[in-house]
Amino acid sequence: MNRRKLLKSLGLSIGAAVISTEALAKLGDNTYSYTLPANPLHQPMAKPVTAITIGAGNRGNVYGNYAAKFPDHLDIIGVAEPIPLRNDRYAKKHNIAPENRFNTWEDVFKRPKFADAVIISTPDNLHYAPCMKALSMGYDILLEKPISPTEKECRDILKLAKKNNRIVAVCHVLRYAPYFVKMRELIAQGAIGEVVSVQHFEPIEHLHMAHSYVRGNWHNSKETTPIILAKSCHDLDIIKWVINKPSKSIFAMGDLKWFRKENAPQGSTARCTDGCKVERECPYSAIKHYYENRQRLSVLDLPEDKSQHGPVIMEKLKTTNYGRCVYRMENDQPDHYVTAIQFADSVTASFSMEAFTSYHGRRTRIMGSMGDMVGDMTELVVKDFRTGKELKLVPKAEDVEGYKNSGHGGGDWLLAHDFVQAVSQQNPKLLTSTIDESIESHLMGFMAEESRKKNKMMDIHVNA
């Protein structure tokens, strides 16, 4: 079946739009699953790219696990991690030589350059210094988002990357998720005519919010980054990327409404383990979340012996922030956040980040002059106003352990695959998320936070 007949059979009148036939599989009436075709710029690699991981936490292990599964693509030969248990486990998994194990990122750069690339997956406030040092020594970099907590630092990294002609891939992994890739392709090909407006929604999920942004590493924006960057620079970036138009201005509202001392229930205590009288009925009970349901345990650095997990978890709940009452933390991150964005050509977008949902998974609606798109990352439904018919596209990709069903849609490892190819070929054009491409969405985030605090519309100046 040729493409024109295929499009006709799908009930879409989208002109010259191309839906690759090689990856489509019919699931039902007007419903098709698809995978992304191989990147035509990829080439056989004579040897794997070598890398040093700085920060062996959750995100460091995402890319480390890619190396473990595809050792002919990526070879992790060094690690810097101050937590001994994490350092030991990472070194063992990747067979890292003792001399290439470091406690701090500074120790890595006391040695002459000994790898092709550096993976920076440290806390947000520890991105800038190791990134600048790595660039000065000639490393290519895979940099976790956000780039850095301030506009000046982001621009400094961009400037040095350009000066030293180095590759900096920012981990805007949604750009590699088949769901968003297809959305962008169809928009570019005119599937819904001219884009008029976008609505995008990120439901954080209430327990995820409590874990990461009330009790967890990102609970205080002054010590890390504002939640609009820490959690949702992905979303600002993907809105801009699928529209493919420059942003002009932004207005934001939001606040910390619920996780505050004045909302602590009567009978609650400083810790869930302190005999709290409402712990059994509290949806944010650390005992239920970590000890009974055994959720989100990677941050607790549990021993290999699972028989010891119970006692260790309870001890952690008595001694770390993860056992504290969510109403009595030093948190300041908003638990709801709304932005309105003006793009070029009169295109508008709204973005809402919400803590109080029972579910994960980003939702998107795109309104065009000749049709619309509605999706939740599990499927993308395209409706054609001209024919009245619709097409359902179901993306297929390997999502990594720990991030399944939480919104990355398989983009983590697809990004890693493009990154190693870009480094191997020394060709940043293989990446859609170079720092040049990613800087604008960070500026949108900085301006959104300034707008929220000042209650005023902010202009976005990418070339300032």
ABEGO torsion letter per residue (X at the ends): XBAAAAAAAAGBBAEABBBBAAABBBAEBGBBBBBBBBBAABBBBABBBBBBBBGABAAAAAAAAAAAABAAABBBABBBBABAAAAAAAAAAAGBBAAABBABAAAAAABBBABABBBBABBAAAAAAAAAAAAAAGBBBBBBOBABABAAAAAAAAAAAAAAGBBBBBBBAAAABAAAAAAAAAAAAGAAEBBABBBBBBBAEAAAAAAAAAABAAABAAABBBAAAAAAAAAAAAAAAAAGBBBABBBBBEBBAABBAAABBBGBBABAAAGBAAAAABAABAAAAAAAAGBGAAAAGBBABAAAAAAAAAAAAAABAAABBAAABABABBABBBBBBBBBGGBBBBBBBBABBABBEBBBBBBBAAEBBBBAGABBBBBBAAAGBBBBBBBBBBBBBGABGAGAGGAAAAAAAAAAAAAAAGBAAABAABAAAAAAAAAAAAAAAAAAAAGBBBBBBAAX
